[in-house]
Amino acid sequence: MPTSEEVEALVIESVQLLAEDFDLTALQQPRAESALYGNQGVLDSMALVNLIADVEDAVSEKFGVAIALADEKAMSARNSPFLTVKTLAQAVLERIEA
C-alpha cells in the first residue's frame, strides 16, 4: 500500500510532465497547493483529461493497481477531486485503498 507522500509525489511528477507537454508555466514546479482545475486552475478540459489518463497509467505502472479517476464518485462530488494536486492525490489514494 503506497503512502500519501508517494502518491502525492507521483501526481506532482505527472503534473510536471503535463506542464511541459502543454507549455503551462504556472505548473512547471507544482506543489500540493497548486491549483489544477476549476476557478483557480490553469488546466482546460483537454489538459485535465490528459492528466487523469497520465495519473491512472502512472499508478498502474508504479503500484500495480488499476484505478478510474473520472468515475461517478468524482463527477458527483461536491468538491471536485481535480482542484489541486493535494485533492487529486487524495482521490488517487482513496481509489487505491478501495
N, C-alpha and C positions, 0 to 999 in steps of 0.2 A: 504494500500500500504506500503510494507516494505521500510525501509531506506537503503541507500547504506551500512551503517555501519552494519545493521542487516544481510544483505545478505553476506557481507564480513565475518562476524563472523560465519555464517552458513558454508561458504566454508572452512574457516580455521578449523572448527571443523571436517568437512568431511575429509579434508586432514590429520589431526592428526590421525583420526581413520584408514584411509588407510595406513598411515605410520606405525602404529602398526601392522596391518594385514600383510603388505608386508615387514616388518622389514627395513624400509627406514629411516635410522638415519638422513639423511640430511633434512627430513621433519617432524621430531618429534616436532619441535616448529616453525611452519610456520608463516611467516609474509606476508604482502601484496606483497612484492617484491620477495618472494620465487619463484624460477623457478620450473615449473611443467613439461612441455613437450617441446620438441624441442631441439635446440643445447645445451642450458644450463640446461635443465630439467633433473630430475632424474627418471621420470616415463617412463616405457616402454609402449607399446601399450595396453597390458593386464591391467596394473595398471590404465592407463588412462580411459579405458572402465569402469572399476570398479568405479573410481572416478566420472565419468559422471553419472552413474546409482545411486550412493550414493547421489550425489547432487540433482538430479532430485527427488529422493524419499524424501529427507530432505525438499526440497522446498514444495512438496505436503503436507507433514505432518505439517510443521510449518506454511505455509502461505495459504494452501488450494488451490494451483494453480498447474495445470499440465503443465510442460514445456518440451521441447525437446532440449537438448543442441547439440546433434550430428545431426543437420539438414543441409540442403543445404547451408543456410547462413553461418554456422560455417565452413563447409568444403570448401567453395569457398572464404572465407575471405582472404584478402591479408595478414593481420596479424592475426594469429591464436588466438582464444579466450582462448586457453589452455596453453599459455606460462607461465603465472604467476597466483598467487592467485588473484591478483587485476584484471587482464583481464578476468579471469573466473567469478569473482563476477560481473563485468560489464555486461558480456554476460547474466548471470542469471537475473540481474535486467532489462535488455532490454526485455527479453522474458516475464518476469512477467508483465511489463508495456504494452506489445503489446496486 
